[in-house]
Amino acid sequence: MPTTTVQLSGGPATVAYDRTGTGPAVILVHGTAAGRDQWAALTTELADRYTVVALDYSGSGGTVDHGGPLTLADLAAEVRAVADHAGLDRFHLVGHSLGAVIAAHLAATAPERVRSLLMHAGWVRTDTRMDAEFRYWIDLLHNDARHGTNSFAQLLPLMAFGPRYWTRVSAEQNTAVVKQLTDAVAPGADRQTEVNRTVDVTELLGRITAPTLVLASVHDRLIPAEQQQQLLAAIADARYAEIDAGHGAPGEDPDGFHAKIIGFLDPQIPPS
């Protein structure tokens, strides 16, 4: 597993990432409380024709940093450092949730590097209701750490999955999903959620020049629909698509989610 070191606002970070496949480069940026493993199945689908890079940004997986507060610019700097270390001059960017916002930040601040941008469940600015939810997440994460509980993992299906999940899952199956989520929650999820609270990319979006897909989840109860429309309006070369899932579409409907990503990326491959 390769690593690279980058200086963040609070100190250095050693960022872990995976590089798989050959072809045009795609960098995959995970969401809050997840890690690069979120992209394992998609990487398998892409690696025959793309160089796929998936990283752990601070708070997740194999990445080690100073342990203090993080900023959105810090996390974007980690993605850029990974691209540099992997020798990727230009690349496609795919991000989910906070990863979508990180990708947007990088696409705005280094537009010459980004071939295209796919943002799933991203947002422009954290509003009061979203901030209240993020505060609640942080409280749950801290209480879980103190008491050995899994309240945050229990919340995740309620927050992240749409009606199709709930119509096909039994109580026992949902309990098993919660157990998997308990084991998967990143150790720095609270620090990442603090970054969620600070998001405001209003002044950056107009600097994005890459072709962009704003991918919304129809049943996203975390990110208001108007946030997706604001992204679409602010980015010059943007188009819109939807997936019939909740905020956690990568877990709820991985096949459908991957199809949306592949359907955006593959038409951009130059003919041989």
N, C-alpha and C positions, 0 to 999 in steps of 0.2 A: 504494500500500500504506500504510494508516494505521499510525501508531505512537503509543504513549503512554509516559510516563516514570513510574516508580515507584521508591520508595526501598526497597532490600533491606537485609538485615542487614549486608552488606559494602559497600554503596554503591549508587548509582543504576543503573537498567536502563532502556533504551529498548526497548520490547517491540513487535514487528511482528506484525500480524495481517491476515487477510482477512475482509471482510464481504460476503456474497452473499445475494440473494433477499429475500423479504418474508414476513411472517407471524410466528407465535410464534418466539421466539429459541431457538436451540440452540448451545451452545458445545462445541467438539470439542477434546479435550486428548490430544495424541499421547504415544507411549511413549518410553522411553530410546533415544537415538541416532537418533531420527527427527525429523520436523518437521511443520509444518502441511500440507505436500504429501501426507502420508499420507492426508489426508481429501479429496483432490481429487475422486475418483470419487463418494464418498458425498455431497459437497456438491452435485454435479450432480443427484443423485437427490432431494435434499431442497429445493433452492432454489425450486421452484415453489410451495411452501407454508410454508416456514420462512425466517426470517432466520438464516443460518448463519455463525457466527464461528469461525474456526480460527486459533490463534495459534502462534507459536514461543516456547516458554519458554526461559529462559536456557540457553545452550549450543547452541542450534539456529538455523538459518536466518538471518533478518534481524535477530534480537534481539542487542543489544550491551549488555554489562554490565561490572562492575568486574573480572571475570576471576578472582575468588577463589572460596572455598568457598561453596556454596549450601545452603539448608535447604529442607525440605518447605514450611514456612510461606512462604518467599520465593516459591516457584513458585506456590503458591495465591494469594499477593498479586498476582502478575502476571496470573493469570486474572481476578481481581476487578477489577484496574485496567483490563483490556481491556473487561470488561463495562461499567464505568463510562464509559469513553471512548466506547464504541459506543452509549451511551444505553440500555442494557438493564437495566431495573429488575428483571425476573424472567426466568428462562431455564431451559431444560433443560440438563443437563450429561451429556456422554458422554466417558468416558475409557478409554484402553487402557493396561494395565500400570502404569508409574509415573504415567501420566496418570489412571488410575482412582483411584490413591491421592491424587493432587493434588485431583481432583474431590471425593473423600470429605472431604478436609480442608476444602475450601470449603463443601461442603454442611453440615458440622458447625458451622463458625464463622460462617456467614451463612445460616442455614436459611430466613430470610424471603425470600431472593433465588432459591432453587432450586425450580423446579416439579417436576422429577423428576431422577433420577440413574441412569445406566447405567454399571456398572463391569465392564469386561471384563478378566479376568486380574489383578485387583487382589489385595491382600493386607493382612493386619492388622499383622503385625510380622515383620521380617526375622529368620529363625532362623539357626542356625549354618551349616547346609548352604547356604542361600541366600547368606549372607555370603561363604562360601568361593568360591562361583561368581562373585559380584560382584568379589571381589578378583582372581580370575583374569581377568575381563574387563578390569579396569583395567591389569593387567600386560600383557595382549595389546595394548591400545590404546597404552600407552606404548612398547612395543617396536615397534609398527607406525610410530609417529611418529618414532622414532629411526632405523629401518632402511628405511623406505619399503615395508614389507610389508603384507599384508592378512589377517593371521591372524584378527583379530576377525571380519571379514566371512566368512571360511571357516567359522568356528564357528557363525555365525548360523543357517544352514539346519539344522545338526545340533541346535542348541538349540531352534529356534523352530518347525520344521515337523513335522507328524505323518505317520503311515504313508501316508496317501493321496498326499501329495507324493512320497514316495520310491518308491511303486509306479508312478507315471506319468512320472517324470522320468528322462532319460538322464544319463550323466556329463557329456556336453557341455552339456546344458541346465542342469545344476546349476552348471557352471563359468560359464555366462552369467549366472545369477542372482547368483552370488558377485561377478561384475564389477559388476553393477548395485548391489549392496549396498555394495561398496567405495566407489563414487562417492557413495552416499547417506548414509553414516555421518556424523552430526553432528560438527562440530569439537569440541564440548564434551561428547562422550559420556562421557568419563572423569569429568567433574565431575557429570554427571547420575547416573552409576553410584555415585558417592560418596553421593548423596542416597538411592539405593536401599538402601544399607547402613544408613542411620539410621532407616528407616521403623518407626514404632510409633504406630498410630492407635487403640490399644486404648481409651483414655479418651475419644476423640472420637466413636466410632461411635454411641453412645447418644444423641447430640445431633442426629443426622440425622432429620429429620421428613419429607422428601420421599419419595414412592413410588420404590422402588429396584428395579432389576433387577441381580442378581448373575449375570453371564454367565461361565461357565467353559468352558475348552477341555478336551475329554475327554482329549487327549493332551499336556497341558501338563506338561513335565518340569522347568520352572523353579519354578512355584508349586504347592505341594502341595495336594491336594484339600481337606484339612482347613482350609486357610486360607479357601477359599471358603465352607465351612460355618460358620466362625467369623464371617465377614462377615454371612452370612444370619441367624445367631442374634443378632447384636449390633444390627442395624438394625431398628427397629420395623416399618416397612411395606416389607418386602423380599420379593421372590420370586426364584426360581432358574430358570435355563435353561442349556442346554449347547449347544456347537457341536462337530461332529466334526472337530477340527483340533488343531494344536499351539498353543503360546503365541502364535505369530505369525499367528493366524487372519486379521488384516486383509490379509496378503500371500498366505497360503496359499489361502484361500477367501473372496475379497472379496465375491462375490455372496451367499454364505451369511451372512457377517458383517453385511453391510448389511441383509439381510432381518431378522435378529434386532433390529437397531437400529430399523428402520422399523416392525417389528411391535410394538415397545414404545412408540414415540413417537406414531404416527398415531392409535391409539385415544384419545389424550388431547386431540386437537384438538376444541374445542367444535363442536357441529353449527351449520351456518350457517342 
